[in-house]
Amino acid sequence: MGIPERLAERMSMAEQHEYLRARFSRRTMIRGGAVTLGAVAGGAFVPGATAQAAVPSGRTAVETVDGAHVAPFGRHLAYGTDPRTEMTVSWQVPVAVKKPFIRVGAHPWDLSRKIDAEVRTLFTPAGVGASGNHTQYYVHAKLTHLRPGRTYYYGVGHQGFDPAEPHLLGTLGTFTTAPAHKTPFTFTAFGDEGVSYHALANNSLLLGQNPAFHLHAGDIAYGDPTGQGRSDDTGFDSRVWDQFLAQTESVAKSVPWMPAYGNHDMEAWYSPNGYGGEEARWTLPDNGPDKENLPGVYSFVHGNTAVISLDANDVSFEIPANLGISGGTQTKWLEARLKKYRAAHDIDFIVVFFHHCAYCTSTSHASEGGVRQEWVPLFEKYTVDLVINGHNHQYERTDVIKDGKVTKKLPIGGTAYPETDGVVYVTAGAAGRSLYAFSAPLSYEGNEHDVDSVSSFVNVKGGKQNETVTWSRVRYLDYSFLRVDVTPAPKGRLATLTVRGIAETGDQVDHFTVARRAK
C-alpha cells in the first residue's frame, strides 16, 4: 500500500496509517481539495477521531447521477444490540445518490414505513494498493422497536429508485428478528471466505440450512491479500469488497451476517487501527469495550444462546500489527460478559468466535499462544460451550480440553458436557480461500484415522514453539462450513448444541453434541 517493506515491518498499524495519510493526503490535496470521510449524500462517517480520506476535487460531495439509473446491491443484515427488536440493513450503491432510504413492513404490499438511511463513503486513492482512484458508497439503516420473532419485508432505495413501485417489488428482501423466548434454531459459521467459486458454493449451501444468523470468523473479503497488517501490500484492492458483497447477498440479505475481524481485515489507509474500512461496511452491535479501537468486538443473545465476537489481532503474537491495541480492556470485558451470561437465568449456552486459533495443527498458522494466554483460562473458568475459529484454511475439531490437556476424547458422534469436561474448539476456516495442509493423516466422518499424537507448533512471543499434541480429533481438508442446531429443554433437562461439519458437496464430515442442563 505504499510503505517500503523495511519500514512497514517495524511499524504498528497506527504508525503505518499516519505514514500513508501524510504521503497520499498531501499528494491528493495538491491536486485540489479534500473532504472528511463520509461527507456525501447526506451522511457523515468518521471512524475514530483522526480518520479522514482525501477526495480529489473532481469527485465532490454533491456529485450524483439520476437515481433511476442506479440500483442498490450487496445487501447485508446485522443484528443490533438487542436482536429481538433491532436490525441493521446495509447495502452499496455504485455512485453517489440522493436521499437513500429503506421501506419496511409486515407484508410486501404494506411498505408505508419509510426511514432515511446513512451513507458512509470510502475513497481509496491510486497508489494505495492495486487500483486507481476508487470511491465506495455504503448505506446503512438501523431499525428499532421491532417485534420479537417477527418476519419483516423491506426494500432499499433512493431518489429515483423506490422499491415500493410495482416493477421493483422483485428487489424486496425479508428478515426475522430473534425470538422473545427459548425456541429451537440453527446458525452457521465459517471463516476465511474471500471471493471464489468455492465461497459461492458454500453460500448456496448456507442458505439451504435456513440459519437464524451466520458467524464469519474473520478474513472476510481479502481486499488485503497478504494479511500481515502491513501497508507495503501492493496487492491491496478495495474493489474486492464490491465483489464480495455482491457474492454474499443471496444469503446476507435475509440472514444476519455477523463478522469478527481477522488479520486480512486490517487495512492501514483508512484509520489508525486498520478498521476504518470495516466500520464503513458494517454496522455491528454497539456493546463492546472499545468502539474506537475494537469495532469488531461485541455480543448478542438469540434465544437461549449468547454469542461473543472477539478481536484476536489484539492478542496475536504471530501477526503483531495490532498487538495490545486494547490495553487489556478486551480481556476484562470478556470476563465480565462471560460472568454475566453464565449467571443469566434465560441463557444456557455461550458460543465464542474469533479469528486466530486457540488449538489447531495446520502446517501454516497452527495455534496462537496469545489466545491461549489471554482467553483460554476464561473459557475454562466460565465453561464456554463452543469456540469457533478461522485463520487456518481447513476443518479441524478438538477433543474436550482443559488446562491444555484432553479431559475427554470426543469421537465423531460423541457428547461433551462443558460443566464438567472442558471446552471444544472448532477451526472452520475453509469457506473459500486456498486450502492449507495437515502434518497428520486426515480423519473425518466415513474416513476415520485416529492418531495418538500430532506434531505441531504454537506462536509465542519469541516466535514458533514446537509441540506434540493429543487433542486433534477430526481433520478434513476441503471446503466446508459449520452448522449448529440449538435445542432448548425444560429446566433441569439437557439442552443441546448439535454441531455438524458440512462439506461443500453437502456431505457431513463431522458431528458431535454439546449438552448442558437447562436453567
Secondary structure, 3 states (H helix, E strand, C coil): CCCCHHHHCCCCHHHHHHHHHHHHHHHHHHHHCCCCCCCECCECCCCCCCCCCCCCCCCCCCCCCCHHHCCCEEEEEEECCCCCCCEEEEEEECCCCCCCEEEEECECCECCEEEECEEEEEEECCCCCCCCCEEEEEEEEEECCCCCCCEEEEEEEECCECCCCHHHHHHCEEEECCCCCCCCEEEEEECCCCCCHHHHHHHHHHHHCCCCEEEECCCCCCCCCCCCCCCCCCCCCCCHHHHHHHHHHHHHCCCCEEECCCHHHCCCCCCCCCCHHHHHHCCCCCCCCCCCCCCCCEEEEECCEEEEECCHHHHCCCCHHHCCCCCCHHHHHHHHHHHHHHHCCCCCEEEEECCCCCCCCECCCCEEHHHHHHCHHHHHHCCCCEEEECCCCCEEEECEEECCEEEECCCCCCEECCCCCCECEEEECCCCCCCCCECCCCEECCECCCCCCEEEEEEECCEEEEEEECCEEEEECCCEEEEEEEECCCCCCEEEEEEEEEECCCCEEEEEEEEEECC
